[in-house]
Amino acid sequence: MRQRRTAHLIEIKYCEDTRPEQQLQAAHAQHGHLRRSIAGDHVLHVILLGVGGVIYIPHTLIPLKSLGLDSQRVKKFALKLHAHSVHYAHKLVQTRRSLEHSFHLQTNQEISASLSARNPPDPH
């Protein structure tokens, strides 16, 4: 006799710190088609992290615990997820500032080149 398997779909999503329910509903709607196309049993685990660093009990810790982790590992993993997201948020801000800086430099160089072309230096 063949055993039935259960597929666990796990998604980690970021949400507004004050309104996680909207992102939770969006995740369930987003994966509705995928869940219907999977044969057999399946469970969707949506793990929410707040963009401002919030770790929710009902939306972060409890879904992690439902995966079979003990309380200590749940907390440790949630903190690692938080640190990971903060690290990459920092990289994103650095990249954006670098691009803005290079854009301003490029724009300033183009303006200078344009002004030089219109006002060539005096040959004397």
C-alpha positions as CSV (number, residue, x, y, z in Angstrom):
1,M,0.0,0.0,0.0
2,R,1.3,3.4,-1.0
3,Q,1.6,6.1,1.7
4,R,0.1,9.5,1.1
5,R,2.6,12.3,1.4
6,T,1.9,15.8,2.6
7,A,3.5,18.7,0.8
8,H,4.4,21.7,3.0
9,L,4.5,25.0,1.1
10,I,6.5,27.5,3.1
11,E,6.6,31.2,2.3
12,I,8.3,33.9,4.2
13,K,6.7,37.3,3.5
14,Y,7.3,40.8,4.7
15,C,4.4,42.9,5.8
16,E,3.5,46.3,7.4
17,D,4.2,46.1,11.1
18,T,0.7,47.3,12.0
19,R,-1.3,45.3,9.4
20,P,0.0,41.7,8.9
21,E,-3.5,40.3,8.2
22,Q,-3.6,41.9,4.7
23,Q,-0.4,40.2,3.7
24,L,-1.5,36.9,5.1
25,Q,-4.7,37.1,3.0
26,A,-2.7,38.1,0.0
27,A,-0.4,35.0,0.4
28,H,-3.4,32.6,0.6
29,A,-5.0,34.2,-2.5
30,Q,-1.6,34.2,-4.3
31,H,-1.1,30.5,-3.8
32,G,-4.6,29.3,-4.3
33,H,-3.9,28.1,-7.9
34,L,-0.7,26.3,-6.8
35,R,-2.4,24.6,-3.9
36,R,-5.3,23.4,-6.2
37,S,-2.8,22.0,-8.7
38,I,-0.8,19.9,-6.1
39,A,-2.1,16.4,-5.9
40,G,-2.5,14.9,-2.5
41,D,-2.4,16.7,0.9
42,H,-0.7,20.0,1.3
43,V,-0.3,22.6,3.9
44,L,0.6,26.3,3.3
45,H,2.7,27.8,6.0
46,V,3.0,31.6,5.7
47,I,5.6,33.1,8.0
48,L,5.3,36.9,8.3
49,L,8.0,39.3,9.3
50,G,7.4,43.0,9.9
51,V,9.4,45.4,7.8
52,G,10.3,47.3,10.9
53,G,11.7,44.3,12.7
54,V,8.5,42.9,14.3
55,I,8.4,39.2,15.0
56,Y,4.8,38.2,15.5
57,I,3.7,35.5,17.8
58,P,0.7,34.3,15.7
59,H,2.2,35.0,12.3
60,T,5.9,34.1,12.8
61,L,6.5,32.0,15.9
62,I,3.4,29.8,15.8
63,P,3.8,28.9,12.0
64,L,7.4,27.9,12.7
65,K,6.3,25.8,15.6
66,S,3.8,24.1,13.4
67,L,6.7,22.8,11.3
68,G,7.9,20.7,14.3
69,L,10.5,23.0,15.8
70,D,10.7,23.3,19.6
71,S,10.2,26.7,21.2
72,Q,13.9,27.4,21.7
73,R,14.7,26.7,18.0
74,V,11.7,28.7,16.9
75,K,12.9,31.8,18.7
76,K,16.5,31.2,17.5
77,F,15.4,30.8,13.9
78,A,13.0,33.8,14.0
79,L,15.9,35.9,15.3
80,K,18.1,34.7,12.4
81,L,15.4,35.5,9.9
82,H,15.2,39.0,11.4
83,A,19.0,39.5,11.3
84,H,19.1,38.2,7.7
85,S,16.3,40.6,6.6
86,V,17.9,43.6,8.4
87,H,21.3,42.8,6.8
88,Y,19.8,42.7,3.3
89,A,17.7,45.8,3.9
90,H,20.9,47.6,4.8
91,K,22.5,46.3,1.5
92,L,19.5,47.5,-0.4
93,V,19.7,51.0,1.1
94,Q,23.5,51.1,0.4
95,T,22.9,50.1,-3.2
96,R,20.2,52.6,-3.7
97,R,22.4,55.4,-2.3
98,S,25.3,54.3,-4.4
99,L,23.1,54.4,-7.5
100,E,21.7,57.8,-6.6
101,H,25.3,59.1,-6.0
102,S,26.5,57.8,-9.4
103,F,23.4,59.3,-11.1
104,H,24.1,62.7,-9.6
105,L,27.8,62.5,-10.6
106,Q,26.8,61.4,-14.1
107,T,24.3,64.2,-14.4
108,N,26.8,66.8,-13.1
109,Q,29.4,65.6,-15.7
110,E,26.8,65.8,-18.5
111,I,25.9,69.3,-17.4
112,S,29.5,70.3,-17.3
113,A,30.2,68.8,-20.8
114,S,27.1,70.5,-22.2
115,L,28.1,73.9,-20.8
116,S,31.7,73.4,-22.1
117,A,30.4,72.6,-25.6
118,R,28.3,75.7,-25.7
119,N,31.0,77.9,-24.2
120,P,34.4,76.7,-25.6
121,P,37.5,78.1,-23.8
122,D,39.0,81.3,-25.2
123,P,42.0,80.2,-27.5
124,H,44.1,83.2,-26.3
